[in-house]
Amino acid sequence: MAELQTLTRADLCEAVLEEVGLSRQECSSLVERTLELIVESLEQGQTVKLSGFGVFQVREKSARMGRNPKTGEPAAINPRRVISFRASQIMKSRVHGATNGA
């Protein structure tokens, strides 16, 4: 079985460098700013939709009672904001095709 690799910011910068031909510093700034814009939008509660990729959304989860899995005792879970990602149909098809050897 092949070892799984992680795509990093440096990998993204390198890919932009090869594709666009800007300087390494400009590519790094471009990737960093793009990611920062996504985070800023999510902080403000906005939905981020990247066509052909997917949708990032912030959801409000209300307080509820849960259970400590170790002891089984009831435990209060505080309200919080969570980020969810829903992949586009295009991405799902590509990933599904890749896992089936397509």
C-alpha positions as CSV (number, residue, x, y, z in Angstrom):
1,M,0.0,0.0,0.0
2,A,1.4,3.4,-0.9
3,E,2.2,5.9,1.9
4,L,-0.3,8.7,2.1
5,Q,1.1,12.2,1.8
6,T,-0.3,15.5,3.2
7,L,-0.6,18.5,0.9
8,T,0.9,21.5,2.7
9,R,0.9,25.3,2.1
10,A,4.4,24.9,0.7
11,D,3.1,22.4,-1.8
12,L,0.3,24.8,-2.8
13,C,2.8,27.6,-3.2
14,E,5.1,25.3,-5.3
15,A,2.1,24.3,-7.6
16,V,1.2,28.0,-8.1
17,L,4.9,28.8,-8.8
18,E,5.0,26.1,-11.5
19,E,1.6,27.0,-13.0
20,V,1.7,30.8,-13.0
21,G,5.4,31.6,-13.0
22,L,5.3,34.4,-10.3
23,S,8.2,34.7,-7.9
24,R,8.3,32.3,-4.9
25,Q,7.4,35.2,-2.5
26,E,4.5,36.3,-4.7
27,C,3.1,32.7,-4.8
28,S,3.4,32.3,-1.1
29,S,1.6,35.7,-0.5
30,L,-1.1,34.7,-3.0
31,V,-1.8,31.3,-1.2
32,E,-1.6,32.9,2.2
33,R,-4.0,35.7,1.3
34,T,-6.5,33.3,-0.3
35,L,-6.6,31.1,2.8
36,E,-6.8,34.2,5.0
37,L,-9.8,35.5,3.0
38,I,-11.6,32.2,3.5
39,V,-10.9,32.2,7.3
40,E,-12.0,35.9,7.6
41,S,-15.3,35.1,5.8
42,L,-16.0,32.1,8.1
43,E,-15.2,34.2,11.2
44,Q,-17.9,36.6,10.1
45,G,-20.3,33.7,9.6
46,Q,-20.4,33.9,5.8
47,T,-20.6,30.8,3.6
48,V,-17.6,30.2,1.3
49,K,-18.6,28.5,-1.9
50,L,-15.8,27.4,-4.3
51,S,-17.4,26.3,-7.5
52,G,-16.3,22.7,-8.4
53,F,-14.7,22.3,-5.0
54,G,-17.3,22.7,-2.2
55,V,-18.9,24.8,0.4
56,F,-17.6,25.8,3.8
57,Q,-20.3,26.9,6.3
58,V,-20.3,28.0,9.9
59,R,-23.1,26.4,12.0
60,E,-24.3,27.3,15.4
61,K,-24.7,24.3,17.7
62,S,-26.8,24.8,20.8
63,A,-26.1,23.6,24.3
64,R,-27.1,20.0,25.0
65,M,-26.6,17.1,27.3
66,G,-24.1,14.5,26.3
67,R,-22.4,11.6,27.9
68,N,-18.8,11.1,29.0
69,P,-17.8,8.0,26.9
70,K,-15.4,6.8,29.5
71,T,-17.6,7.0,32.6
72,G,-21.1,7.1,31.1
73,E,-22.0,10.1,33.2
74,P,-24.1,12.9,31.7
75,A,-22.1,15.9,30.8
76,A,-23.1,19.4,29.6
77,I,-21.9,20.4,26.1
78,N,-21.6,24.1,25.7
79,P,-23.0,26.0,22.6
80,R,-20.4,26.5,19.9
81,R,-19.8,27.4,16.3
82,V,-18.5,24.6,14.0
83,I,-17.2,24.6,10.5
84,S,-18.7,22.1,8.0
85,F,-17.6,21.3,4.5
86,R,-19.7,19.9,1.8
87,A,-17.9,18.7,-1.3
88,S,-19.3,19.5,-4.7
89,Q,-20.6,16.8,-6.9
90,I,-17.6,17.3,-9.2
91,M,-15.2,16.7,-6.4
92,K,-17.1,13.7,-5.1
93,S,-17.1,12.2,-8.6
94,R,-13.3,12.8,-9.0
95,V,-12.5,11.4,-5.6
96,H,-14.8,8.4,-6.1
97,G,-13.3,7.8,-9.5
98,A,-9.7,7.9,-8.1
99,T,-10.5,5.3,-5.4
100,N,-11.9,3.0,-8.1
101,G,-8.7,3.1,-10.2
102,A,-10.2,5.4,-12.8
